[in-house]
């Protein structure tokens, strides 16, 4: 498979807003992708490759790696009625304390900088992500920091975004 | 309504405002009991962008408020009345801002802050008047959604 190219201008760094995580606030069959991270100024996917290194009796080092576990923290995530994803998470976590539902969320990560801009950008859908609000409160505003572990079936494909609304298309197997 | 019109209208609701015969923009008269607001523009205090590309800008309007009151040379009684008026005005601004009664200028009214500071005698004239100055600042947020 040929490498994807970045659609950003060469010599110019890709802006952070070109990597967006969405929570499915609709249904599995008719997803509604709502972005996570309003008012969050810094958040990164962390990739844990489970790497292990060993050095043999000849002094050579070998490293093994597994498929990565992706985690991401959104902090402070101040409550905002217009943030659809946050309202859904608040209901599952704070109102219902529904751990089972929280650990089986459908999410989409769109890499807007890779592939064809706007119409066919690289995207990966995770069918069963664990969303864990780690607190609720703050000083002057109410924040609800969120830890996410992306999991379940990983489906790669492309996303088109029109008027801020992404549409995901899985790549044919 | 412009920010200046909004500000002037609000200042006129101060209880002690009625001692002023006129309240101008960029001007004060030499006669006692008048005042003026001197706008000194907008300062961008902070700009931040979230990971979705929305931008929040914290702005600050600065105004100078000048008040001309009666104050004969050596007139301790008049000076005390004037100083009390200025202090009371500053406390009124603070109370209005804290209790959310002050006008709002941005997209997050709850976080806005208006403060009146450094009220002091600026200049006294031999003719029996004195100018007092108060620095007024209005801090507010504007949100630009992607």
Boltz contact constraints between the chains, C-beta under 6 A:
constraints:
  - contact:
      token1: [A, 16]
      token2: [B, 51]
      max_distance: 6.0
  - contact:
      token1: [A, 17]
      token2: [B, 52]
      max_distance: 6.0
  - contact:
      token1: [A, 17]
      token2: [B, 53]
      max_distance: 6.0
  - contact:
      token1: [A, 35]
      token2: [B, 52]
      max_distance: 6.0
  - contact:
      token1: [A, 37]
      token2: [B, 51]
      max_distance: 6.0
  - contact:
      token1: [A, 37]
      token2: [B, 52]
      max_distance: 6.0
  - contact:
      token1: [A, 38]
      token2: [B, 52]
      max_distance: 6.0
  - contact:
      token1: [A, 39]
      token2: [B, 50]
      max_distance: 6.0
  - contact:
      token1: [A, 40]
      token2: [B, 50]
      max_distance: 6.0
  - contact:
      token1: [A, 40]
      token2: [B, 51]
      max_distance: 6.0
  - contact:
      token1: [A, 41]
      token2: [B, 48]
      max_distance: 6.0
  - contact:
      token1: [A, 41]
      token2: [B, 50]
      max_distance: 6.0
  - contact:
      token1: [A, 43]
      token2: [B, 51]
      max_distance: 6.0
